[in-house]
Amino acid sequence: MFADVSFPISSYQTFSYEIPDSLLKKVKVGVRVNAPLGRRKVQGIVVGLQKTLKYKGRIRPIESLVDDQPVLDHHLWKLINWLADYYNTPVGIAAKTALPTSLSTRYKPKTQMLVKSTGQKSDLPKKAKAQIAVLNHLKTQNGFIAVQSLGEFASNPVDVCRKLSGKNLIEIKLEPIIPDLTGFSFKPMFKKIRFSGYQKSAVDKICTSLDKNEFTPFLLHGVTGSGKTEIYIEAARHAISQGKTVIMLLPEISLTPQIAGRFRSVFGDEVAMWHSKLNQSARAWTWKRICAGDYKVVIGARSAIFSPLKNLGLIVVDEEQENSYKQESPAPRYHARDVSLMRGKIHNATVVLASATPSLESYYNYIQGKFEYIHLPERYGGAKYPHVHVVDMMKESKETDMYGSIFSRILIEKISDRIGKKEQVILLHNRRGFAPVLKCADCGEIETCPHCQVSLTYHKSGQFLQCHFCNHLKKQLPTQCRECHSLTLQLAGVGTQKVEEELMNLFPEAIVERLDVDTTRSGKNITEVLQRFSDGDINILLGTQMIAKGLDFSNATLVGIINGDTGLHLPDFRAGERVFQLIYQAAGRSGRGRIPGEVVVQTYSPDHSVIKCATQLDLKKYYNICLDERQTLDYPPFSWMVRLEISGENKRAVENASKIMGRKFNHLPKGMILLGPAYCYRERLRNKYRMQIVIKSKKTSDPNGNKLHHHFKKVINNKDSSNLPGNIRLIVDVNPVSLL
């Protein structure tokens, strides 16, 4: 017997191997194996079995299995094949996304030695002082204790305990060290829930779908604070009662602890968490237990959609509009929302896409009748929507004669009022660091990254400049301009560190905590800060977009948005949609309890349609405006889109390769539109010049996107297209979320 094996390499080719007699009964399609590839031993996945081969050359054997039993069922294997085909990725790389090579069902956690006294009489010689000290201590203990705790009684407690065990004076046992997973969840949050009429109707619709065992996609559109989490829990309870399992996707790690705390209060240890902040031992242990069927619910970020759960019945995608569900690198560049829908279809499961601000794609699919629609128009428990104040910062500057101020007068007044009342404040500023620009006051020269065509951000904590794209660090701050040698260098712009410093100056009595990428290197730190805010130990929580959605704090009665214009004027067709959603979502963190809330939005563009609609909380009006614009310009959701990025270190080579690739798409089928080739907005990143070609296909003539997929694959999978001159890299991005 022979096996066709695909490896996680950028080749669509599979390789044939002989199956040794000892593995004949164990090697199946979807099983991971170790096999020789050139001079290396590489982990691959079996994609086919054959009794005979036409090839007459030497066939090398598979060396070993990675797991003791298959980790894929036919449903997940079908999803991997779809993923490879849809996102134009070799199946080995697609499989690696679903089954990370660093994880195995053979994982065994490290063990620790535990000891206890047997209670037998001892006649140890007086010179055995360490043995006597250890034994006397153990006699005072109830049950087993860790050998490591005996360090004060003996320099080598392990050796001493083995000697005592040989004399039957103590008992030794080895116990696995189970990774601590509790630090990534709030303490269980018990709530007595009485569903509103809208919530009960939503639960009934989802449970009816679960009873039918049919694929049903829902768009759950609930205003902020409408109690969507309780609906997820009740639907999960119903699915589990039927012997089914549940995947709950969240866009940000910062949302995981609070949601996990609610789920664990209901389902206990049957809830697993899966995200990038888990250390290797926690990931390995969690994944092994998922494979073994110990968990009924998996909560996590986008990669949790590939959890090898059996009998999957319910998938919930919370805040489904978020761009973080899209994997930008490496391939496959999948969108977890789309993968969720496909996995639901394969499993005949119910899929709930939920948000207070749905993506325009999902909103359009509801209008077209492709999704069942559930609307929650009211906040839970009678909570009122917050009152929104819009501050024109240009007008504010003229009235106060203070230009560049971080806080408006009304925001300072409102923060002071909340601190005095022992209420809490959430401040959003979607730009980290201290100042995003260091420039020369004389010639205007900006300090930029040597590898990227972007400015370096100054971080006051640590005193360094950093590129937020390639992470290049410049620890030695310049003292003069490199162009005109002027000594008048100045910082421009505002980051979260600067906002934090100003808050501490204005409100020295307040406890301020900042949550952004710089302060959240570990998941436990996020959990700790959010738990302290939930307990009322923090007055002001300042952060980037990670604190703008999904969080529920009843005592947070004021939300301040420092600069509502951030990202508004970027040359991307989704820029306005993103800003609208961010403002709308952030505003929704205020007044979720009994005390009415307020929101202060500071902006330099108060008359912009995005700002107007977001501050008026008028979603329907803005979405209608946006849909009209998209339809006029043939952008999603009215078209399918593929983006080809051509990059390389030599600028001229990139331009030549882009022209060659552009000519290959000169003759497009009817209904398709070609944009470019043109330089990306961020022309150079990580030492690579970047150009792009965008192909759009109108849904009126290509309802399922099949024509677009067939055409672009036919062109780029041609050997002439893949071998572009000048060491050029081609990236294919299906359904891109950004054109920057």
Buried (B, 14 or more C-beta within 10 A) or exposed (E): BBBBBBBBBEEBEBBBBBBBEEBEEBBEBBBBBBBBBEEEEBBBBBBEEEEEEEEEEEEEBBEEBBBEEBBBBEBBBBBBBBBBBBBBBBBBBBBBBBBBEEBBBEBEBEEEBBBBBBEEEBEBEEEBEBBBBBBEBBBEEEEBBEBEEBEEBBEEBEEBBBBBBEBEBBBBEEEEEEBEBEBBBBEEBEEEBEBBEBBEBBBEBBBEBBEEBEBBBBBBBBBBBBBBBBBBBBBBBBBBEEEBBBBBBBBBBBBBBBBBBBBBBBBEEBBBBBBEBBEEBBBBBBBBBBBEEEBBBBBBBBBBBBBBBBBBBBBBBBBBBBBBBBBEEEBBBBBBBBBBBBBBBBBBBBBBBBBBBBBBBBBBBBBEEEBBBBBBEBBBBEBBBBEBBBBBBEEBBEEEEEEEBBBBEBBBEBBBBBBEEEBBBBBBBBBBBBBBBBBBEBEEBBBBBEBBBBBBBBBBEEEBBBBBBBEBEBEEEEEEBEEEEEEEBEBBBBBBBBBBBBBEEEBEEBBBBBBBEBBBEBBBBBBBBBBBBBEEEBBBBBBBBBBBBBBBBBBBBBBBBBBBBBBBEBEBBBBBBBBBBBBBBBBBBBBBBEBEBBBBBBBBBBEBBBBBBBBEBBBEEBBEBBBEEBEEEBBBBBBBBBBBBBBBBBBEBBBBBBEBBBEBBEEBEEBBBBBBBEBBBEBBBBEBBBBBBBBBBBBEEBEEBEBBBEBBBEBBEEEEBEEBEEEBBBBBBBBBBBBB
